[in-house]
Amino acid sequence: MNIILNGTRRAVSGPTVADVLAEIGLGEVKVATALNGEFLPAGLRATTAISDGDALEALSSMQGG
């Protein structure tokens, strides 16, 4: 399926948000997620299905100064 991941169209397998994060190498990384513009708590990622055309944002915190 094709989704918009952090603003870029990308083909992913899914079927859940957790599966997509693992597929792109963020399965074990602490990230904040939003699906179609709505915050998605980490505890719901494994049970939240992702569909063709969905927009997923996965953002990690940055350190610096």
NUFIPA-816385 format. One record per residue: residue in three letters; x, y, z of N, C-alpha, C, O, CB in turn. Coordinates in steps of 0.2 Angstrom, whole numbers, plus 5000, padded with zeros to 4 digits. Last residue first. Glycine has a CB too. Layout:
N
AlaXYZXYZXYZXYZXYZ...
//
This chain:
65
Gly510951125103510951195107511251245103511351295105511251185113Gly510250965106510651015103510651085106510351085111510551025095Gln509250835101509650865106510050915102510250905097510050815111Met507550785097508250805095508550845100508250885104508250855088Ser506350655096506650715099507350725097507750675095506550715107Ser505550605081505950595087506250655089506250705086506550545085Leu504050565073504550615075504850595081504550575086504150685076Ala503050525060503450495065504050535067504450545063503750415063Glu501550525053502050565055502450535060502050505065501850645057Leu500550475039500850455046501450495047501950505042501150375046Ala499150465030499750505032499950495039499650505044499550585031Asp498450345019498550375026499150415026499650405022498550325031Gly498450275007498350345007498350385013498350445014497650355004Asp497950125014498150155008497950235008497350245009497950125001Ser497950125032497650105025498050145020498350195021496950125025Ile498350035047498550095042498250075035498250015033499250105042Ala497650005063497749985056497950045052497650105053497149945052Thr498249985078497950035074498150015067498750025065498150105075Thr498849905087498149885085497849935080497249925078497749885091Ala500049955089500049885087499349865085499249815081500249845093Arg499850095094500150075087500050005085499949995079500850095087Leu499350115106498850105101499150085094498850065090498350155100Gly500450155114500050095116499550075111499350025111499750115122Ala500850285109501250225108500850155109500950115105501850225112Pro499450385102499850355108500250295106499950255102499450345114Leu499350495090499250415091499750395096500350395095499350375084Phe498550645085499050605089498850535090498350525091499150645096Glu498050665068497850655075498450615079498650565076497250615075Gly498450665055498450735059498150725066498150775069497950775055Asn498550535051498050585048497950645052497350665053497350545046Leu499350505065499050475059498450515057497950525061498750395061Ala500850525073500150555072499950525065500350515061500250635071Thr501950495086501650475080500950515079500650525084501550405079Ala503650505093502950525093502650515086502950525081502850605095Val504750375097504550425092503850445094503450415098504550405085Lys506150285101505550325104505350385100505750425098505750355111Val506350135092506550205093505950245097505350235095506750245087Glu506050015087506250015094506450085096506750095102506849975095Gly505550045074505150005079505450005086504949995090505249935077Leu506150105064505950145070505550105075505250135079505550215068Gly506250055051506850055056506750095062507250115066507450085052Ile505250035043505650085041506250095046506550145046505250155041Glu504649925049504849915043505349975041505749965037504249915038Ala504149975062504749925062505049915055505649915054504449855064Leu503150065057503750085060504350035061504950055060503550105068Val502349965052502650015047503250045051503750055047502150075045Asp501949905063502249865058502649915053503149895051501749825054Ala501250005070501849975073502249935068502849935068501649925079Val500150025062500650075062501350045065501850065063500350135067Thr499849875052499749915058500349975058500849965054499749875064Pro500149785042499549815041499449865047498949905047499049765041Gly501349875030500849875035500749805039501249765039500149895033Ser502149895019501749835019501249835024500649815023502249775021Val502350045009502450005015502049945015501549935011502350045021Ala502950174999502650104999502850065005503450065007502750064992Arg502650345001503150285002502650225002502150225004503450295009Arg502850524999502450454997502950394998503450404996502150464990Thr503150625013503450595007503050525006502950485010504150575007Gly502750675026502750715020502950685013502950715008503050775021Asn502950565034503350625035503350665029503850695027504050605038Leu502250465022502650465028503050525029503550535025503050395028Ile500850425015501250485015501650475022501250485027500850545015Ile500750265007500550305012500950375011501450375007500650275019Asn500250124998500550184998500350235003499650245003500550214991Met500449945000500050005000500450065000501050065002499550005006
//
